């Protein structure tokens, strides 16, 4: 009977995940070198293949690990529990939390990995995109039901507009040099002008 795998020591795994995220962002998926990642992380090649098997599995693990780190820093509002008074403050606080978390150099790699054009189509990216879109749809439907979002636009178009704006803004901000854009201010401008958020 085969012995169960011993887990990777937490510090070694953390170093590998951070180095992998930084390297993938810097070089792209196609240009990323496993040798360089493993060398920078001081992670043995034999252990890497035992635990991960290849570059695609490392990318997915690094992305999933980054999402977990982001989730520790940002609490996503339960839009179904909001009322008319708490809707916009909760949404704007969420955007502020995202902006604050994004100031962390490691966490700032997550949107860049998500939007990376040559990244493998891994389950973590697909699941994250699906969950984010579903959250946007629930937020729009809740906001409309509470009367804090315009109800003249057909709901399906409203959802599509909100999702398209969120993705475009996220992709654009991820492409900018760290700290070179006021994401918080830009998000608030778009929320105010396009979605009807209070301007204060």
PyMOL commands that set and color helices and strands:
alter all, ss='L'
color gray80, all
select helices_A, chain A and resi 10-31+34-41+45-51+55-73+79-81+87-102+109-114+123-146+155-175+183-195
alter helices_A, ss='H'
color red, helices_A
deselect
rebuild
show_as cartoon
